[in-house]
Amino acid sequence: MSRAPTLPRAVAGISLIEVMVAMVIGLVLMLGVIQVFTASREASQLAQGTARAQENARFALEFLQRDIRMAGHFGCVNDQAHFVKNQGDPVVNIAGVATGGGSALDFSVSIQGYEAPSSAPNSNLTLGATWAAPTMPDPLKNLNPRGGSDVLVLRYLSPVGVPVTSISTGSDNEIGFDSVLGKRLTEDGVAAPTLFGIADCSHADVFVGSYAAGTVTASGATLSRYNVQPTGETMLYRAESIAYYVGTSANGEPVLMRARANSAGNYAVREELVEGIENLQVMYGLDTTPVISQTQLPVGNVTVQGTATDVSTGNDAAAANEWRRVGQVQVGVLARSPNPSMAAASATAVNDPRLLGVRFIPAAANDGRYRAAYESTIALRNRLFGN
């Protein structure tokens, strides 16, 4: 008996509805992947912007702290103690320099500041707006600092000196020293220094000179009162007059700048130190003694604090005496990420960045950059009376 023929089976397949359902599911999954990728990318950009801003602020404060601590260094006796001794030290052997006159080479004033308008505590500055620059003498005006930021000037003898082994007679003394040790005078990128200081534990002189291996020739300075080593304690230093300010880099970005004065009194050497520093604020702590003199010594207690305008805006000896009271400096920097980092603008005023009492209001159009304020309090170790 033969088997009945079987009917062919229907061919299995996918319907149009099933295809559409699969496509919808795939699109939903793809959308989720894209959202995860976008969120991860934004988080990475924000983290990178935060890290760059923090790193830049840390470097900026490190530069400022190091140089501010050196203000007033004039050998083994600081400038404040020299002034109280009332023997005319440090002697500035540079023509045309008057105490408190605002010259870049006025080494009788070791620290001096210039306050930007509308940047005192409890002031507001709007990001992206045009800020006014502080009123300054001509050598500083030529630096073209960005508005809204303070300017800080520091003067001192370099941290490391060279023992003096000989001093010739005459008005243009030739100072001799070990040529190998003398390389200390060319550190920190100053290959041909022209400003020098000589000091022992009794006196200090600042002068213009020319450097050669083993010798410095002083111009117009008589240094016969110093005894050379090994019997004396005379040391030769490079004299520094530097200005810190916020400038503009070649690509138009804000940057912390440091300018070094030359023997002509111009801040000719300018260094871009740290990018992304948008604002610099400085406040000064003053010694309790209102007028420092031989009969009114500094006591080392900082009881008054204010801006540069609160210290003095004068250009005379009285103003110089006010700046001698400074024993503490508070600095603050507003750092921003070099590139947009998906940072949201603060929604309320309480979250706006603040720097030594100055509030920074977000711009109308958010640029997406991360911003944060960083502050530091620095004691002027060379202003500790008796150091």
VEXDREN-2710 file (C-alpha; in Angstrom, 1 decimal):
% VEXDREN-2710
k/r/px/py/pz
1/MET/0.0/0.0/0.0
2/SER/1.6/3.3/-1.1
3/ARG/1.9/6.4/1.2
4/ALA/-0.2/9.4/0.4
5/PRO/1.9/12.3/-1.0
6/THR/2.7/15.0/1.5
7/LEU/1.8/18.7/0.8
8/PRO/4.7/21.2/0.7
9/ARG/5.1/23.3/3.8
10/ALA/4.7/27.0/3.8
11/VAL/8.0/28.9/3.8
12/ALA/8.8/30.6/7.1
13/GLY/9.6/34.4/7.1
14/ILE/9.4/37.8/8.9
15/SER/6.5/40.0/8.5
16/LEU/6.7/43.8/7.9
17/ILE/5.4/44.4/11.4
18/GLU/8.2/42.4/12.9
19/VAL/10.8/44.3/10.9
20/MET/9.4/47.6/12.0
21/VAL/9.4/46.5/15.7
22/ALA/13.0/45.4/15.4
23/MET/14.0/48.7/13.8
24/VAL/12.3/50.6/16.6
25/ILE/14.1/48.5/19.3
26/GLY/17.4/49.0/17.5
27/LEU/16.9/52.8/17.3
28/VAL/16.0/53.0/21.0
29/LEU/19.2/51.1/21.8
30/MET/21.3/53.2/19.5
31/LEU/19.8/56.4/21.0
32/GLY/20.7/55.1/24.5
33/VAL/24.3/54.4/23.3
34/ILE/24.6/57.9/21.8
35/GLN/23.3/59.5/25.0
36/VAL/25.8/57.5/27.1
37/PHE/28.6/58.5/24.7
38/THR/27.6/62.2/24.8
39/ALA/27.3/62.2/28.6
40/SER/30.7/60.5/28.9
41/ARG/32.2/63.0/26.5
42/GLU/30.8/66.0/28.4
43/ALA/31.9/64.6/31.7
44/SER/35.4/64.0/30.3
45/GLN/35.6/67.6/28.9
46/LEU/34.4/69.0/32.3
47/ALA/36.9/66.9/34.2
48/GLN/39.7/68.0/31.9
49/GLY/38.7/71.6/32.2
50/THR/38.5/71.4/36.0
51/ALA/41.9/69.7/36.1
52/ARG/43.5/72.3/33.8
53/ALA/42.1/75.2/35.8
54/GLN/43.3/73.7/39.1
55/GLU/46.7/72.9/37.7
56/ASN/47.1/76.5/36.3
57/ALA/46.0/78.1/39.5
58/ARG/48.4/75.9/41.5
59/PHE/51.3/77.0/39.3
60/ALA/50.2/80.6/39.4
61/LEU/50.1/80.7/43.2
62/GLU/53.5/78.9/43.4
63/PHE/55.1/81.6/41.3
64/LEU/53.5/84.4/43.3
65/GLN/54.2/82.8/46.7
66/ARG/57.9/82.3/45.9
67/ASP/58.6/85.8/44.8
68/ILE/56.4/87.6/47.4
69/ARG/58.3/85.8/50.2
70/MET/61.5/87.3/48.8
71/ALA/60.3/90.9/48.9
72/GLY/62.5/93.0/51.2
73/HIS/65.5/90.6/51.0
74/PHE/68.7/92.7/51.2
75/GLY/71.3/90.2/52.4
76/CYS/71.4/89.2/56.0
77/VAL/69.5/92.3/57.1
78/ASN/66.1/93.1/55.5
79/ASP/65.0/96.4/54.2
80/GLN/62.7/97.2/57.1
81/ALA/65.6/96.7/59.6
82/HIS/67.9/98.8/57.4
83/PHE/65.3/101.6/57.4
84/VAL/65.0/101.6/61.1
85/LYS/68.8/101.8/61.5
86/ASN/68.5/105.1/59.6
87/GLN/71.9/104.9/57.8
88/GLY/70.5/105.4/54.4
89/ASP/70.4/101.7/53.4
90/PRO/69.7/100.3/50.9
91/VAL/71.6/102.9/48.9
92/VAL/70.2/103.1/45.4
93/ASN/73.1/104.2/43.2
94/ILE/71.0/105.0/40.2
95/ALA/70.4/108.5/38.9
96/GLY/66.9/109.9/38.8
97/VAL/65.5/107.4/41.4
98/ALA/63.6/109.1/44.3
99/THR/62.1/107.2/47.2
100/GLY/58.5/106.5/46.6
101/GLY/58.6/108.2/43.2
102/GLY/57.3/105.2/41.3
103/SER/60.5/104.3/39.4
104/ALA/60.8/100.7/38.5
105/LEU/64.3/100.8/40.2
106/ASP/63.2/102.3/43.5
107/PHE/64.6/99.6/45.7
108/SER/63.7/101.6/48.8
109/VAL/60.2/100.3/48.3
110/SER/60.2/96.5/48.2
111/ILE/56.6/95.8/47.7
112/GLN/54.0/98.0/46.0
113/GLY/50.6/97.4/44.5
114/TYR/48.1/99.1/42.1
115/GLU/44.4/98.5/42.6
116/ALA/42.1/98.1/39.6
117/PRO/38.9/100.2/39.7
118/SER/35.8/98.5/41.0
119/SER/37.7/95.5/42.3
120/ALA/37.7/96.2/46.0
121/PRO/35.9/93.7/48.4
122/ASN/32.1/93.7/47.9
123/SER/32.5/94.8/44.3
124/ASN/31.0/93.0/41.2
125/LEU/32.7/92.3/37.9
126/THR/30.7/90.8/35.0
127/LEU/32.6/88.2/33.0
128/GLY/33.1/89.1/29.4
129/ALA/32.6/92.9/30.1
130/THR/35.3/95.5/29.6
131/TRP/37.1/96.2/32.9
132/ALA/39.2/99.2/33.7
133/ALA/42.9/99.0/34.4
134/PRO/44.6/100.5/37.5
135/THR/46.3/103.8/37.5
136/MET/50.0/103.2/37.3
137/PRO/53.3/104.9/36.4
138/ASP/54.5/104.9/32.8
139/PRO/56.8/101.8/33.0
140/LEU/53.8/99.7/34.1
141/LYS/51.4/101.3/31.7
142/ASN/53.5/100.0/28.8
143/LEU/52.8/96.4/30.0
144/ASN/49.2/96.8/28.8
145/PRO/47.7/94.8/31.7
146/ARG/44.1/93.5/31.3
147/GLY/41.6/95.6/33.2
148/GLY/39.9/94.5/36.4
149/SER/43.1/92.9/37.8
150/ASP/45.5/94.3/40.3
151/VAL/49.2/94.8/39.6
152/LEU/51.9/93.8/42.1
153/VAL/55.5/95.0/42.1
154/LEU/58.3/93.3/44.1
155/ARG/61.9/94.3/44.6
156/TYR/64.6/92.4/46.3
157/LEU/68.1/90.8/46.0
158/SER/68.2/87.3/44.5
159/PRO/67.9/84.5/47.0
160/VAL/71.5/83.2/46.4
161/GLY/74.5/85.5/46.4
162/VAL/78.2/85.1/45.5
163/PRO/81.0/85.8/48.0
164/VAL/83.0/88.9/47.0
165/THR/86.8/88.3/46.9
166/SER/88.0/91.7/45.8
167/ILE/86.7/95.3/45.3
168/SER/88.8/97.8/43.3
169/THR/89.1/101.5/44.3
170/GLY/87.5/104.4/42.5
171/SER/84.0/105.4/41.5
172/ASP/83.4/102.5/39.1
173/ASN/84.4/99.6/41.3
174/GLU/85.3/96.3/39.9
175/ILE/84.0/93.5/42.0
176/GLY/85.7/90.1/41.9
177/PHE/84.4/86.7/42.7
178/ASP/84.8/83.0/41.8
179/SER/83.7/82.6/38.2
180/VAL/82.1/79.3/38.8
181/LEU/80.0/80.5/41.7
182/GLY/79.3/83.6/39.7
183/LYS/77.0/81.6/37.4
184/ARG/74.4/82.0/40.2
185/LEU/73.9/85.5/39.0
186/THR/72.7/84.3/35.6
187/GLU/70.1/81.8/36.9
188/ASP/66.4/81.9/36.1
189/GLY/67.0/82.8/32.5
190/VAL/68.9/86.1/33.1
191/ALA/72.0/85.5/30.9
192/ALA/73.3/89.1/31.0
193/PRO/72.2/90.7/34.3
194/THR/72.6/94.5/34.6
195/LEU/71.1/95.2/38.0
196/PHE/73.1/94.1/41.1
197/GLY/73.1/94.5/44.9
198/ILE/76.0/94.2/47.3
199/ALA/75.4/93.7/51.0
200/ASP/76.9/92.6/54.3
201/CYS/75.2/92.5/57.7
202/SER/75.5/96.3/58.1
203/HIS/74.8/97.9/54.7
204/ALA/73.4/97.3/51.2
205/ASP/73.8/99.0/47.9
206/VAL/72.0/98.6/44.6
207/PHE/73.7/99.7/41.3
208/VAL/73.8/99.2/37.6
209/GLY/76.7/97.0/36.4
210/SER/78.1/94.9/33.6
211/TYR/78.7/91.2/34.1
212/ALA/81.7/89.1/33.0
213/ALA/83.1/85.8/34.2
214/GLY/84.5/86.5/37.6
215/THR/83.8/90.2/37.7
216/VAL/81.1/92.8/37.8
217/THR/81.9/96.4/37.1
218/ALA/79.7/98.8/39.1
219/SER/78.7/102.0/37.3
220/GLY/78.8/105.2/39.4
221/ALA/78.9/103.3/42.8
222/THR/81.6/103.7/45.4
223/LEU/81.7/100.5/47.4
224/SER/84.8/101.0/49.6
225/ARG/82.9/100.5/52.8
226/TYR/82.6/96.8/52.2
227/ASN/85.2/94.2/53.4
228/VAL/85.8/91.3/51.1
229/GLN/85.9/87.7/52.1
230/PRO/87.3/85.8/54.0
231/THR/87.5/88.5/56.6
232/GLY/84.3/90.2/55.6
233/GLU/80.7/89.1/55.0
234/THR/80.2/90.8/51.7
235/MET/78.0/89.1/49.1
236/LEU/77.0/90.1/45.6
237/TYR/73.5/89.5/44.3
238/ARG/71.4/90.1/41.3
239/ALA/68.8/92.8/42.0
240/GLU/65.3/92.0/41.0
241/SER/62.4/94.4/40.2
242/ILE/59.5/92.4/38.9
243/ALA/55.9/93.1/38.2
244/TYR/53.0/90.5/38.2
245/TYR/49.9/91.2/36.2
246/VAL/47.3/89.6/34.0
247/GLY/48.1/90.1/30.3
248/THR/47.0/88.7/27.0
249/SER/48.8/85.9/25.1
250/ALA/49.4/85.8/21.4
251/ASN/46.1/83.9/20.8
252/GLY/44.1/86.4/22.9
253/GLU/43.8/84.4/26.0
254/PRO/44.3/85.8/29.6
255/VAL/47.7/84.8/31.1
256/LEU/49.6/85.5/34.3
257/MET/52.6/87.6/33.3
258/ARG/55.8/88.5/35.0
259/ALA/57.9/91.4/33.8
260/ARG/61.5/92.1/34.9
261/ALA/62.9/95.6/34.9
262/ASN/66.2/96.4/33.1
263/SER/68.9/99.0/34.1
264/ALA/67.0/101.7/32.1
265/GLY/64.0/101.3/34.4
266/ASN/61.8/99.6/31.8
267/TYR/60.0/96.3/32.2
268/ALA/61.5/95.0/29.0
269/VAL/61.6/91.3/29.7
270/ARG/58.1/89.8/29.9
271/GLU/57.3/86.2/30.6
272/GLU/54.1/84.3/30.0
273/LEU/53.9/82.2/33.2
274/VAL/50.5/80.5/33.3
275/GLU/47.7/80.5/30.9
276/GLY/44.0/80.7/31.8
277/ILE/44.5/83.2/34.7
278/GLU/41.6/85.6/34.1
279/ASN/41.9/87.8/37.2
280/LEU/44.4/88.7/39.9
281/GLN/43.4/90.3/43.2
282/VAL/45.8/91.4/46.0
283/MET/45.2/92.6/49.5
284/TYR/47.8/93.8/52.0
285/GLY/48.2/93.3/55.8
286/LEU/49.8/96.2/57.6
287/ASP/51.9/96.3/60.8
288/THR/50.3/97.8/63.8
289/THR/52.9/100.5/64.0
290/PRO/51.4/103.4/62.0
291/VAL/54.7/105.1/61.1
292/ILE/57.8/103.0/61.3
293/SER/60.9/104.8/62.5
294/GLN/63.8/104.5/64.9
295/THR/61.5/105.4/67.8
296/GLN/58.5/103.5/66.5
297/LEU/59.6/100.0/65.6
298/PRO/57.4/97.5/63.8
299/VAL/55.9/94.9/66.2
300/GLY/55.2/92.2/63.7
301/ASN/51.4/92.2/64.3
302/VAL/49.3/92.5/61.2
303/THR/46.1/94.2/62.4
304/VAL/45.0/96.2/59.4
305/GLN/44.2/94.8/55.9
306/GLY/43.2/96.6/52.8
307/THR/43.7/97.1/49.1
308/ALA/46.6/98.9/47.5
309/THR/44.5/102.1/47.5
310/ASP/44.0/101.7/51.3
311/VAL/47.8/101.4/51.8
312/SER/48.8/104.5/49.7
313/THR/48.4/106.0/46.3
314/GLY/51.1/108.6/46.8
315/ASN/54.5/109.1/45.0
316/ASP/56.6/110.4/47.8
317/ALA/58.6/109.3/50.9
318/ALA/55.5/109.2/53.1
319/ALA/53.9/106.7/50.7
320/ALA/57.1/104.6/50.7
321/ASN/56.9/104.5/54.5
322/GLU/53.3/103.2/54.3
323/TRP/54.4/100.3/52.0
324/ARG/57.1/99.4/54.5
325/ARG/54.3/98.4/56.9
326/VAL/53.2/95.6/54.7
327/GLY/54.0/92.3/56.4
328/GLN/51.4/90.0/54.8
329/VAL/49.9/89.6/51.3
330/GLN/46.8/87.9/50.3
331/VAL/46.6/86.9/46.6
332/GLY/43.8/85.4/44.7
333/VAL/43.5/84.2/41.1
334/LEU/40.5/83.4/39.0
335/ALA/41.4/80.5/36.8
336/ARG/39.4/79.3/33.8
337/SER/39.8/76.3/31.6
338/PRO/41.8/77.0/28.4
339/ASN/39.0/75.6/26.2
340/PRO/35.2/75.3/26.6
341/SER/34.5/72.4/28.9
342/MET/30.7/72.1/29.0
343/ALA/30.6/73.9/32.3
344/ALA/27.2/75.4/33.2
345/ALA/26.8/79.0/34.4
346/SER/25.9/79.4/38.0
347/ALA/22.2/79.5/38.5
348/THR/22.2/81.7/41.6
349/ALA/24.3/84.5/42.9
350/VAL/25.5/82.5/45.8
351/ASN/27.3/80.1/43.4
352/ASP/29.1/82.8/41.5
353/PRO/32.9/82.7/41.9
354/ARG/34.3/85.1/44.4
355/LEU/37.9/86.3/44.8
356/LEU/38.9/88.2/48.0
357/GLY/35.4/89.6/48.2
358/VAL/35.0/90.4/44.5
359/ARG/32.0/88.6/42.9
360/PHE/32.2/87.6/39.2
361/ILE/28.8/87.7/37.6
362/PRO/28.3/85.2/34.7
363/ALA/28.1/86.7/31.2
364/ALA/24.8/86.8/29.4
365/ALA/26.1/84.1/26.9
366/ASN/27.8/81.2/28.7
367/ASP/31.1/80.3/27.1
368/GLY/31.2/76.9/28.7
369/ARG/34.5/77.4/30.5
370/TYR/35.1/76.1/34.0
371/ARG/36.1/78.8/36.4
372/ALA/37.2/78.6/40.0
373/ALA/38.8/81.1/42.5
374/TYR/41.9/80.2/44.5
375/GLU/43.5/82.2/47.3
376/SER/46.6/82.2/49.4
377/THR/47.9/84.2/52.4
378/ILE/51.7/84.8/52.4
379/ALA/53.9/86.2/55.1
380/LEU/56.8/88.4/54.0
381/ARG/59.5/86.5/55.8
382/ASN/62.0/89.4/55.1
383/ARG/59.7/91.8/56.9
384/LEU/60.0/89.9/60.2
385/PHE/61.8/92.6/62.1
386/GLY/65.2/91.5/63.4
387/ASN/65.6/88.8/60.7
END
